[in-house]
Amino acid sequence: MNTLITSALLAVIGLATAPAAQAGELWRATGLEQPESALFDAANNRIIVSNISGNPGAADGNGYLSVLSIDGKTVTRHWTDGLDAPKGMAISGGKLYVADITKIRVVDLASGKLVSSIAVPNAVFLNDMTSDQAGKVYVTDMLADAIYRIDDDRPELFVKDAALASPNGVFADGDRLIVASWGKGIKPDFSTAEPGGLLSVDLASKAVSPLPGAQKFADLDGVIAIGDSIYATAYLTGTLYRYHTGGAPEAVAHFKPGSADIGTDGKSILYVPLMNEGDVAALKLD
């Protein structure tokens, strides 16, 4: 597992780079260490960033969380220490939940103090997180074609289905989860035999459905929705896509490879973590 992740990371870093996005970029925070996720904390008007700082699959204690202001200034570089390889995050009930390989870390949202860890049985590589309107938290397991639900800090398998095709990004959108699939047949360099696409998981029936016109087009990482627009990143190429129901995904920005779990203020700004550069970029949407 660790060998796979390490070789993939090295391969991604060595890819030919594309020009950084300029149009619409408001600011860029620098000096981070493999920022994987950028989460907007609306109640406290700030952005929380997860830093892997090492092998994405290694329990090495190097990972930490940072806090940025809404204009991209570093408020606290090491807000929460003692994590391994933190990735996606979600907020529920005054607590911050952080995906950390096979555990969910629970952090006090007021102080940044790590208060507990939730072991997720049979988890392989937990990745992105989201919370629904009822406060239930969901986390993808990218290498197990699964999504877990955390309810009252108790983990349960929500859905396991090959149709999820290496689910990476996840975003709660009303009565469904929107899932960004990396794809099928992951190779040692993390390219795929079949690229991923966008999916929907019904919260009531747990049925997995492809979003029309958005299948097999890219190895997707993060995903968010604003109104009727869905935005998703493709890590290996650095492309940011926008999708509307019934249409085809369109590239709206290009970064260097490494764009990961995007966040949003829910209105008009995206926060894009750029793992290989150690940056987080804020984009103003059209």
C-alpha positions as CSV (number, residue, x, y, z in Angstrom):
1,M,0.0,0.0,0.0
2,N,2.7,2.5,1.0
3,T,4.8,1.5,-1.9
4,L,1.9,2.2,-4.3
5,I,1.2,5.6,-2.8
6,T,4.9,6.6,-2.8
7,S,5.5,5.6,-6.4
8,A,2.3,7.4,-7.4
9,L,3.3,10.6,-5.7
10,L,6.8,10.5,-7.3
11,A,5.2,9.9,-10.7
12,V,2.8,12.8,-10.3
13,I,5.6,15.2,-9.2
14,G,7.6,14.3,-12.3
15,L,4.7,15.0,-14.8
16,A,5.1,17.8,-17.3
17,T,3.5,20.9,-15.8
18,A,0.8,23.1,-17.2
19,P,0.7,26.9,-16.6
20,A,-0.9,28.0,-13.3
21,A,-4.4,29.5,-13.5
22,Q,-4.4,33.2,-13.6
23,A,-7.9,34.3,-14.6
24,G,-10.1,34.6,-11.6
25,E,-7.3,33.9,-9.1
26,L,-7.8,36.1,-6.0
27,W,-4.8,35.0,-3.9
28,R,-2.5,32.2,-3.3
29,A,-1.3,31.0,0.1
30,T,2.2,29.5,0.1
31,G,4.5,27.6,2.4
32,L,2.2,24.7,3.2
33,E,3.3,21.1,3.1
34,Q,1.3,18.9,0.6
35,P,-2.0,20.6,1.3
36,E,-4.7,18.1,0.4
37,S,-7.9,19.7,1.4
38,A,-9.1,23.3,2.0
39,L,-12.4,23.6,4.0
40,F,-14.3,26.8,4.5
41,D,-15.4,27.2,8.1
42,A,-18.3,29.6,7.8
43,A,-19.0,30.0,11.5
44,N,-15.5,31.3,12.1
45,N,-14.9,32.9,8.7
46,R,-11.7,31.0,7.9
47,I,-10.2,28.2,5.9
48,I,-8.8,25.1,7.4
49,V,-6.1,23.2,5.4
50,S,-4.9,19.6,5.9
51,N,-1.2,19.1,5.4
52,I,0.0,15.6,4.6
53,S,3.7,16.4,5.0
54,G,5.1,13.1,3.9
55,N,3.9,9.8,2.5
56,P,0.1,10.0,1.9
57,G,-0.3,6.4,3.2
58,A,2.1,6.4,6.1
59,A,1.2,6.7,9.8
60,D,4.2,8.9,10.5
61,G,2.8,11.6,12.8
62,N,4.0,14.3,10.4
63,G,0.5,15.6,9.3
64,Y,-1.1,18.7,10.7
65,L,-3.8,21.3,10.1
66,S,-3.3,25.0,9.3
67,V,-5.7,27.9,9.4
68,L,-5.9,30.7,6.8
69,S,-7.8,33.9,6.8
70,I,-10.3,34.5,4.0
71,D,-7.8,36.7,2.2
72,G,-5.2,33.9,2.2
73,K,-3.0,34.9,5.1
74,T,-1.6,32.3,7.5
75,V,-3.3,32.6,10.8
76,T,-1.9,29.5,12.5
77,R,0.6,27.3,10.6
78,H,0.4,24.3,13.1
79,W,-3.2,24.5,14.5
80,T,-3.6,20.8,15.0
81,D,-0.5,18.6,15.2
82,G,-0.1,14.8,15.8
83,L,-1.9,13.6,12.6
84,D,-0.5,11.1,10.1
85,A,-1.6,12.0,6.5
86,P,-4.8,14.1,6.9
87,K,-6.9,14.6,3.8
88,G,-10.6,15.5,3.5
89,M,-12.5,17.3,6.3
90,A,-16.1,17.9,7.4
91,I,-17.7,20.0,10.1
92,S,-20.6,18.8,12.2
93,G,-21.9,19.7,15.7
94,G,-19.0,22.0,16.5
95,K,-16.5,19.4,15.7
96,L,-14.1,19.0,12.7
97,Y,-13.8,15.5,11.3
98,V,-10.6,14.6,9.4
99,A,-9.9,11.6,7.2
100,D,-6.5,10.1,8.3
101,I,-5.7,6.9,6.4
102,T,-7.8,4.4,8.3
103,K,-9.1,6.7,11.1
104,I,-11.3,9.7,11.5
105,R,-9.7,12.3,13.7
106,V,-12.1,14.5,15.7
107,V,-10.9,18.0,16.4
108,D,-12.5,20.7,18.6
109,L,-13.4,23.4,16.2
110,A,-12.9,26.2,18.7
111,S,-9.4,25.3,20.0
112,G,-8.0,23.0,17.3
113,K,-7.3,20.4,20.0
114,L,-7.4,16.8,18.8
115,V,-10.0,15.2,21.1
116,S,-10.5,11.6,19.7
117,S,-9.9,9.2,16.9
118,I,-12.5,6.9,15.3
119,A,-11.1,3.7,13.9
120,V,-13.0,2.7,10.7
121,P,-13.1,-1.1,10.5
122,N,-11.8,-2.5,7.2
123,A,-10.8,1.0,5.9
124,V,-8.0,1.1,3.4
125,F,-7.4,4.7,2.3
126,L,-9.9,7.2,3.6
127,N,-10.0,10.3,1.5
128,D,-12.6,13.1,1.2
129,M,-15.4,14.0,3.7
130,T,-18.7,15.8,3.8
131,S,-21.6,16.4,6.2
132,D,-25.3,16.4,5.3
133,Q,-28.2,18.5,6.5
134,A,-28.8,16.2,9.4
135,G,-25.2,16.5,10.6
136,K,-24.2,13.0,9.5
137,V,-20.7,12.7,8.2
138,Y,-19.5,10.7,5.2
139,V,-16.1,9.6,4.1
140,T,-14.9,7.9,0.9
141,D,-12.5,4.9,0.9
142,M,-10.8,5.4,-2.4
143,L,-9.1,2.0,-2.6
144,A,-12.1,0.0,-1.4
145,D,-14.9,1.4,-3.6
146,A,-16.7,2.3,-0.4
147,I,-18.3,5.2,1.5
148,Y,-18.7,5.2,5.3
149,R,-21.1,7.2,7.4
150,I,-20.3,8.6,10.8
151,D,-23.3,9.1,13.0
152,D,-22.9,10.2,16.6
153,D,-19.2,9.3,16.2
154,R,-19.9,5.7,15.3
155,P,-18.7,4.5,11.8
156,E,-20.8,2.3,9.6
157,L,-20.4,1.1,6.0
158,F,-22.9,3.2,4.0
159,V,-22.3,1.8,0.5
160,K,-19.8,-0.5,-1.1
161,D,-20.2,-0.8,-4.9
162,A,-17.7,-1.3,-7.8
163,A,-19.7,1.4,-9.6
164,L,-18.1,3.9,-7.3
165,A,-14.8,3.3,-9.2
166,S,-12.3,4.5,-6.6
167,P,-14.4,7.2,-5.0
168,N,-12.3,10.2,-4.1
169,G,-14.2,13.5,-3.7
170,V,-17.6,13.6,-2.0
171,F,-20.1,16.4,-1.4
172,A,-23.5,16.3,0.3
173,D,-26.0,18.0,-2.0
174,G,-29.6,17.9,-0.6
175,D,-30.8,14.3,-0.6
176,R,-27.8,12.9,-2.4
177,L,-24.0,12.7,-2.3
178,I,-22.1,13.8,-5.3
179,V,-19.0,11.6,-5.8
180,A,-15.9,12.3,-7.9
181,S,-14.5,8.9,-9.1
182,W,-10.8,8.5,-9.8
183,G,-11.5,5.6,-12.2
184,K,-11.0,1.8,-12.5
185,G,-7.8,-0.2,-12.7
186,I,-5.4,2.1,-10.8
187,K,-1.8,1.6,-12.0
188,P,1.4,2.2,-10.0
189,D,1.6,5.8,-11.2
190,F,-2.1,6.3,-10.3
191,S,-3.2,6.6,-13.9
192,T,-6.2,4.3,-14.6
193,A,-7.2,1.7,-17.2
194,E,-10.6,3.6,-17.3
195,P,-10.8,7.2,-16.1
196,G,-13.4,8.3,-13.6
197,G,-16.4,10.6,-13.7
198,L,-19.2,12.1,-11.6
199,L,-21.7,10.0,-9.7
200,S,-24.7,10.5,-7.4
201,V,-25.6,8.4,-4.4
202,D,-29.1,8.7,-3.1
203,L,-29.1,9.1,0.7
204,A,-32.3,7.2,1.2
205,S,-31.9,4.2,-1.2
206,K,-28.1,4.3,-1.4
207,A,-28.4,3.7,-5.1
208,V,-25.3,4.8,-7.2
209,S,-26.1,6.6,-10.4
210,P,-23.8,8.1,-13.1
211,L,-24.4,11.8,-13.8
212,P,-25.4,12.0,-17.5
213,G,-22.6,13.1,-19.8
214,A,-19.9,13.1,-17.0
215,Q,-18.5,9.6,-17.2
216,K,-15.0,8.3,-18.0
217,F,-13.5,11.7,-18.7
218,A,-10.8,12.2,-16.0
219,D,-9.2,10.8,-12.9
220,L,-11.1,13.0,-10.5
221,D,-10.1,14.2,-7.0
222,G,-12.1,16.9,-5.2
223,V,-15.7,17.9,-5.9
224,I,-18.2,20.6,-4.7
225,A,-21.5,22.0,-5.9
226,I,-22.7,25.6,-6.0
227,G,-26.3,25.9,-7.2
228,D,-26.7,23.9,-10.3
229,S,-22.9,23.8,-11.1
230,I,-20.6,21.0,-10.0
231,Y,-16.9,21.6,-9.9
232,A,-14.3,18.8,-9.8
233,T,-10.5,18.7,-9.9
234,A,-8.3,16.2,-11.9
235,Y,-5.2,15.7,-9.8
236,L,-3.0,14.2,-12.5
237,T,-3.5,17.1,-14.9
238,G,-4.3,20.0,-12.6
239,T,-7.6,20.7,-14.5
240,L,-10.6,22.2,-12.9
241,Y,-13.9,21.1,-14.5
242,R,-17.4,22.5,-14.3
243,Y,-20.5,20.4,-15.1
244,H,-24.2,21.2,-15.5
245,T,-26.8,18.5,-15.6
246,G,-27.2,17.0,-19.1
247,G,-24.1,18.8,-20.5
248,A,-20.5,17.8,-20.8
249,P,-17.8,18.7,-18.3
250,E,-15.8,21.8,-19.4
251,A,-12.3,22.8,-18.3
252,V,-12.5,26.2,-16.6
253,A,-9.0,26.5,-15.1
254,H,-5.6,24.8,-15.4
255,F,-3.1,24.3,-12.6
256,K,0.0,22.3,-12.3
257,P,-0.6,18.6,-11.4
258,G,-1.6,18.2,-7.8
259,S,-5.0,19.9,-7.5
260,A,-6.9,18.1,-4.8
261,D,-9.9,18.3,-2.5
262,I,-11.5,21.7,-3.3
263,G,-13.5,23.8,-0.9
264,T,-16.0,26.7,-1.3
265,D,-17.6,29.5,0.5
266,G,-20.9,28.2,-1.0
267,K,-21.3,31.4,-3.1
268,S,-18.7,32.3,-5.6
269,I,-15.2,31.3,-4.4
270,L,-13.3,28.0,-4.7
271,Y,-10.3,27.1,-2.6
272,V,-8.0,24.8,-4.5
273,P,-5.2,23.0,-2.6
274,L,-2.2,22.4,-4.8
275,M,-0.4,19.5,-3.2
276,N,2.8,19.5,-5.2
277,E,3.4,23.2,-4.9
278,G,2.5,23.6,-1.2
279,D,-0.1,26.3,-2.1
280,V,-3.8,27.0,-1.8
281,A,-5.3,29.1,-4.5
282,A,-8.6,31.0,-4.2
283,L,-10.6,31.4,-7.4
284,K,-13.5,33.8,-8.1
285,L,-16.1,32.1,-10.2
286,D,-17.8,33.7,-13.2
